[in-house]
Amino acid sequence: MRIVEIRELYQYIETDQGMHLVAYLRDGSSDLAIEAAAQRAGIVVRAISRFYRAARPRSGLMLGFSGFPRQLIVPAAARLATLVASRDRN
């Protein structure tokens, strides 16, 4: 999956620090369903919609990257993008 295709699935804010990145789902897909599907595929992400208290929840995924080498992150991100894209087609 190319970077352009990944950007069509997610909206994210680039960061040069921290341990997490939040990828908002562009189409309003259920982040809870994607979290469960990702877990079944061996990818750990957290649905952010459950973290909202007063504001209207946004669908998105919290992606941790601290402590993981690039060699693991890149293929996992590609698998996650494929998983999200395939859920859009269903």
C-alpha positions in Angstrom: 0.0 0.0 0.0 1.4 3.4 -1.0 1.7 6.4 1.4 -0.9 8.3 -0.7 -3.4 5.4 -0.2 -2.8 5.4 3.6 -3.4 9.2 3.7 -6.8 8.6 2.1 -7.7 6.4 5.1 -6.4 8.5 8.0 -6.0 12.1 9.0 -3.1 12.6 11.3 -0.9 15.2 12.8 2.8 14.7 12.2 4.9 14.8 15.4 8.6 14.8 16.1 8.3 13.8 19.7 6.2 11.6 22.0 5.3 8.0 22.1 2.0 7.9 20.2 0.4 9.1 17.0 -3.4 9.5 16.6 -4.8 8.6 13.2 -8.4 9.9 12.8 -10.5 7.6 10.5 -11.6 9.7 7.6 -14.8 7.8 6.8 -16.2 7.5 10.3 -15.6 3.8 10.5 -16.0 2.3 13.9 -12.6 2.6 15.6 -13.8 -0.1 18.2 -14.4 -2.6 15.4 -11.0 -1.8 13.8 -9.3 -2.1 17.1 -10.8 -5.6 17.6 -9.9 -6.6 14.0 -6.3 -5.3 14.4 -5.9 -7.2 17.7 -7.0 -10.4 15.9 -4.3 -9.6 13.3 -1.6 -9.2 16.0 -1.5 -5.4 15.8 -2.0 -3.3 18.9 -3.9 -0.1 18.5 -6.3 1.8 20.8 -9.7 3.2 19.7 -9.8 6.8 20.9 -13.6 7.2 20.8 -13.8 5.6 24.3 -11.6 8.4 25.7 -14.1 11.2 25.1 -16.2 12.4 28.1 -18.0 15.6 27.2 -17.2 16.3 23.5 -18.7 14.3 20.6 -16.4 11.2 20.1 -14.2 11.1 17.0 -13.3 7.8 15.5 -9.6 7.2 15.4 -6.7 5.0 16.5 -3.9 5.7 18.9 -0.7 4.2 17.5 2.2 3.6 19.8 5.7 3.7 18.3 8.0 4.1 21.2 10.3 1.1 21.8 9.6 -0.5 18.4 12.2 -0.5 15.6 11.3 0.8 12.2 11.6 -2.7 10.8 8.5 -3.7 12.8 6.5 -0.5 12.6 6.5 -0.1 8.8 5.1 -3.6 8.0 2.6 -3.4 10.9 1.4 0.0 9.6 1.0 -1.4 6.1 -1.0 -4.4 7.5 -3.2 -2.0 9.5 -3.9 0.2 6.4 -4.8 -2.9 4.4 -7.1 -4.0 7.2 -8.8 -0.6 7.4 -9.2 -0.4 3.6 -10.7 -3.9 3.4 -13.3 -3.0 6.1 -14.3 0.0 3.9 -15.0 -2.3 1.0 -17.3 -4.6 3.2 
